[in-house]
Amino acid sequence: MTDVVRVPITASNPPRYAHDDDAGADLHAAEAATLLPGHRALIGTGVAIALPEGYAAFVVPRSGLAAKHGITVVNSPGTVDAGYRGEIKVTLLNTSLDQAFEVAPGDRIAQLIVMPVSRAVFVPVDELPGGTVRGANGFGSTGVAAEATAAGQAGGAA
């Protein structure tokens, strides 16, 4: 069985898991909005939560909205800290070049994932430990094709 965390909530339409094994609970719009092509809007959910210390919630896009309509969450994942008690709002972006998207109250617009988080202690050092295959190589360093990825994992140039 998965660990369960009790999260106090105020909401007229609380987040719900569509399936027992889903990681994210659907967040619903509490207001109507029209997202014109290329525009964004901040949509209220009417949800406020009190996460326990050591937890955070992350607002992420719904894959169906992204694939079918080009709707995504601008600051994904949006982080809800344990100390925040205000309404969870979602900044939606319409990536369509030619189709407006209508949001109605009750529409599922994003997902909320609640997770335990570690608190880091940042330790200043003169030099970072080395010895990794990737090293300081950044964006795109492993390439796109499967062969490039395999070469990168084998220590070759990617």
C-alpha positions in Angstrom: 0.0 0.0 0.0 1.1 3.5 -0.8 1.9 5.9 2.1 -1.0 8.2 2.9 -0.6 11.7 4.2 -3.6 13.6 5.7 -3.9 17.1 4.2 -6.5 19.5 5.7 -8.3 21.3 2.8 -10.9 24.0 2.2 -12.6 23.6 -1.2 -16.0 23.4 -2.8 -14.6 21.1 -5.4 -11.6 19.2 -3.9 -8.9 17.5 -6.0 -9.7 13.9 -6.8 -7.7 11.0 -8.1 -9.2 9.5 -11.2 -7.7 6.1 -10.5 -6.5 4.4 -7.4 -2.9 4.3 -8.7 -2.7 7.9 -10.0 0.2 10.1 -8.7 -1.7 13.3 -9.3 -5.1 14.4 -8.2 -7.1 16.5 -10.6 -7.5 20.2 -9.8 -10.7 21.9 -11.1 -11.2 25.4 -12.3 -13.3 27.6 -10.0 -13.9 30.2 -12.6 -14.4 30.6 -16.4 -11.8 32.0 -18.7 -11.0 32.2 -22.4 -7.4 31.4 -23.4 -6.7 33.0 -26.7 -4.0 31.5 -28.9 -0.6 32.2 -27.3 -2.1 33.7 -24.2 -2.0 32.7 -20.5 -4.4 33.2 -17.6 -4.2 32.7 -13.9 -7.1 30.3 -13.0 -8.4 29.9 -9.4 -9.2 26.4 -8.1 -11.0 27.4 -4.9 -8.6 25.0 -3.1 -6.5 25.8 -0.1 -4.5 23.2 1.8 -2.3 22.9 4.9 0.5 20.5 4.0 2.4 19.0 6.9 6.0 20.0 7.5 8.3 18.0 5.3 5.9 17.9 2.3 5.3 20.0 -0.8 2.7 19.9 -3.5 3.5 20.3 -7.2 1.0 21.6 -9.8 1.6 19.9 -13.1 -0.1 19.9 -16.5 -2.7 17.3 -17.5 -1.4 15.3 -20.4 -4.8 15.2 -22.2 -5.1 19.0 -22.3 -1.6 19.3 -23.6 -1.9 16.6 -26.3 -5.4 17.5 -27.5 -5.5 21.3 -27.0 -2.0 22.6 -26.4 -2.8 23.7 -22.9 0.0 23.6 -20.4 1.0 25.0 -17.0 3.5 27.9 -17.4 5.6 27.4 -14.3 5.4 23.7 -14.2 5.8 22.3 -11.8 4.3 25.0 -9.6 5.4 24.5 -6.0 3.0 24.8 -3.1 5.1 25.0 0.1 4.0 23.6 3.4 3.7 27.1 4.9 1.3 28.4 2.2 -2.4 28.7 3.1 -3.8 30.6 0.2 -5.8 29.5 -2.8 -3.9 27.3 -5.3 -4.1 29.0 -8.7 -2.9 27.6 -12.0 -1.2 29.7 -14.7 -2.5 28.0 -17.9 -0.9 28.7 -21.3 -2.6 28.1 -24.7 0.2 27.0 -27.0 -2.2 26.7 -30.0 -1.4 29.1 -32.8 -5.0 29.4 -34.0 -7.5 28.0 -31.5 -8.9 29.7 -28.4 -9.6 27.4 -25.4 -12.6 27.8 -23.1 -12.2 27.0 -19.4 -15.5 26.4 -17.5 -15.9 26.1 -13.7 -15.5 22.4 -12.8 -13.1 21.6 -15.7 -10.1 19.6 -14.8 -7.2 22.0 -15.5 -4.1 20.5 -13.8 -2.9 17.9 -11.3 -1.6 18.2 -7.8 1.1 15.8 -6.6 1.9 15.7 -2.9 5.4 14.5 -2.0 7.8 14.4 0.9 10.7 16.7 0.4 14.2 16.8 1.9 15.7 20.0 3.3 19.2 20.5 1.9 22.1 21.8 3.9 24.4 23.5 1.3 28.1 23.0 2.2 30.5 25.4 0.6 33.6 23.6 -0.9 36.5 24.8 -3.1 35.9 22.1 -5.7 33.1 19.6 -6.4 33.8 15.9 -6.4 34.4 14.6 -9.9 34.5 11.3 -11.5 31.0 11.3 -13.2 30.5 10.3 -16.8 28.5 13.5 -17.5 30.8 15.9 -15.6 29.9 19.5 -16.4 28.3 18.7 -19.7 24.8 20.3 -19.8 21.9 20.8 -22.1 21.9 18.4 -25.1 25.1 16.8 -24.0 23.6 13.3 -24.4 22.3 13.9 -27.9 18.9 12.9 -29.4 19.4 9.6 -31.1 19.6 6.3 -29.1 23.1 5.7 -30.4 24.3 9.1 -29.0 22.8 8.2 -25.6 24.4 4.8 -25.6 27.8 6.3 -26.5 27.4 8.9 -23.8 26.7 6.2 -21.2 29.7 4.2 -22.4 31.9 7.3 -21.9 32.1 8.3 -25.5 31.4 11.7 -27.0 27.7 12.5 -27.1 
